[in-house]
Amino acid sequence: MTLSFFDQFMSPVFLGIPLMALALTLPWILFPTPTARWLNNRLLTLQGWFINRFTQQLLLPLNVGGHKWATILTSLMLFLITLNMLGLLPYTFTPTTQLSLNMGLAVPLWLATVIVGMRNQPTAALGHLLPEGTPVPLIPVLIIIETISLFIRPLALGVRLTANLTAGHLLIQLIATAAFVLLPIMPTVAILTSVVLFLLTLLEVAVAMIQAYVFVLLMSLYLQENV
C-alpha cells in the first residue's frame, strides 16, 4: 500500500478507538512531580527555574489584573512545547498539527479575553474598533475592518501553529525520503542530504519551542488590551 506524505497527520485510531485523548494526556506523565523537600534533584530545579523565568517574562507587560492568568498561560506553554517536541520523535503523532485542536485552544482563550475586556472596561474595549482622529467618512469602513481583524485573531493563532508544524514535518519527511532513495545510487549526495536533514531537525526543535511561545505571547498581548 502506498502511503501519502500527509498520512502522518491523520488522527491515530486503534481498533476503531480514537487515540487523540491519549495523545493529549500522556505527555503530562513525563513531567517530574514537585516534592515538599527543601532540596530537589537537578531536573526539578531546572523545571522550576524555567517556569519562574517564563512567568516573569510573560507577566512583565501585564498589570496586576492580568496576573490571574499566570497559571493557565504557563500551563498552556508547557503543554504546547511538550506536544510539539514529542511530535518530532519517530513513529509519534503531533496533535498540534490538527487545526481543530489549535482552534479549540485559541477560540475559548481569545473569547475569554474579549469578555473580560467588555466586562471590566467596555468603553476602552469598544474604542479599539475606532482609532482616535479618524475622519468621519472613514468611520463605518474602519469599524468593519477592525471588527474583522478582531475576529480573525483566533484563526491566525490556530493557522500559524498548524502551518509551521505541518510544513516542518513535511520537509523532514521529504528530505529523509530523498536521502534514503539516494543512498544506493549516490552515496555522497545522500550523506550531504543527511547533514541537511540533521540541521533541519535542529531547526524544527527551535520552531517547536518558538511557536509555542509565540502562541502564548500573542494570547497575553490580547489579554493586555482588555485588562
N, C-alpha and C positions, 0 to 999 in steps of 0.2 A: 504494500500500500504506500503510495506517495504522499508524504506529509507536506503541508504548506508551511511557509515561514511564520504564518500567523496562528498556527495551531498551538504555539506556546502560550498564547494569550487566552485560550479557552479556559473557562472555569473548570476546575478538576471535579470529576464525578467518579465515585467508586460504588459499583453495584447499584447504580441508579440514585445514589445518595449524594447530593451536592456537598462538597468539602470546603466551601468558601468560609463557613463559620469556623471550621477547624483551622484554616489558614490564617484567619484573623486573630484567633485567641491563643494559638500555640506559641507565637513569639514572646508572649509575656512570661512564659516559663523560663526563658533564657536570662531574664534579669535577676541578679542576686537580691535576696531578701534582706533588707536592713535589719540590724540587730540592736538590742538595747545596751550592748557592751560599749565601754569607753574607747577601746581600741578595735578597729576593724581591719580586715585584710586589704590588700592593695586595690583589688577590684572594686570593693565597696567605696573605698576612699576616692578612687578615680571617678566613679559614678556620681558620688555626692558632689565632688568638685565641678564636674561638667554641668550637673543640674543647677547648681548655685550660680555659676558663671552665666549660663544661658538665661536663667530667670532674671538676673541683674540686667543683662543687655536688653532683654525683651521688655522689661517694665521701665526702662530708663526714660523713654519719651511719654509714658502714660502718667496721668495724675493718680491720686490716691483711689479714686473710684474705680479705675481700671485694674487695680491690683487684685481685685476679687477674681479676675480671670487667670491668675498666675497658674493655678493647678491644672485647669483644663488645657491651657495653651502649651504648658510644658509637657503634659502627658501626650498631647497630640503630636508634639515634636518628636518625642521618643518613639511613639507608635509608628509614625511615618518613616523615621530613619531605620527602625528595625525591619519593617516590611520591605523597604527599598533595598537595604543591604542584603537581606536574606534572599531576595529575588535574584541576586547576581550569582548565587551558588548554582552548580549544575543540578538538573532534574528538580528544580523547585519552581513554584508558581508565585508570581508577583501580583498580589491583589490590587496594588495601586496602579496597574496598567488598565484597570477597568474604569471607564468613565463614570459608570453608575455609582461605584463606591466613592470616587472622588467628589462627585456631585452630592452624594449623601453626606459627606463630611463638610463640604463648603456651604451648601444652601442653608442648613439649620444654623450654623455659626454666624454666617452673614446676616441671616434674618434676625438672629438674636441681637446683633449689634445695632441693626436698624430699629428694632423695637425698643431697645434701651435708649437710643437717641430720641425717639419720638416720645417716650415717657418722661425722660429727665429734662430735655431741652427741646421741645417741639419747634420753637421758633428758629433756633440755630440749625436744627436738622433739616427743616424745610428751606432755610436760607441757602444751603449748599446747592439747591437746584437753580438758583439765580444769582450769578456773581454781581457784586456791587458795581454800580456805574454802568449797567447795561442800557444801551439805547432802547427806547420804548418799542420801536418796530421789531426789535430782535427778541423781545421778552418771550413771546409764545414759542418761537423756534428754539431758544436756549433752554427753556423749561423741558421741552420734549427731548432734546439732546441729552441733557443732564439726567433726566429720568431713565432714558435708555441706558446710559453709561452706568447708572446705579444698579440696574437690574442685570447688566452684563458681568458685573464683578464676580459673582459666584461661578458663572460659566467660565470666565477667564481663569479662575483659580483651578477648577477641575480640569479644563483642557490643557493648561500649561503643565500640570503634573503628569497627566496621562501621556501627552505628546512627547515630552522629554524622555520619560522612561521607556515608552514604546520604541522610539527612534533608537535609543541606545541599545536595547535588546536586539533589535533587528540588525543593527550594524555589527554587533558582536557575532550574531549567528551567520551573517553573510561572510564576514572575514574568516571565521572559523571554518566554514564550509569551503571557502576558496583555498585556505591553507591545506585542508585535508585532501582536496582534489589535486592540488599542485604537487603534493609531496612525492608521489612516484614519478611524476613527469619532469618537474623542475625543482629539485630539492633546494637549490639556493634561493629561488624566489619564494618557496614555501617557508623557508627559515625567516626571510625578511618579512613575509606576511605574518608569521607568528610573533615577531617582535612588535609589529604594528598592533596585533591583537592584544598583546600584553599591555602596551601603552594605552590602548583604548579601554581596556578593563580598568586600569588605574583611573582614567578619566571618568568612567562610569561610576566608580566608587565615589569620586568627588561630586558628580552630578546627583547621585542618590542622596547625599547629605545636604547639598546646597538646595535642591528642590524642596526637601522637607523644611529647611529653614526659611526659604522664600515663602512657602505656603503659610507658615505660622506668622512670619513677619508681616505679610500683607494683611492677614487677619487682624493683627494687633494695630496696624495703621487704620484699618476700617473702624476698629474699636475706639481708637484715639479721637476720631472725628465725632464720636457720639457720646463721649463721657466727659 
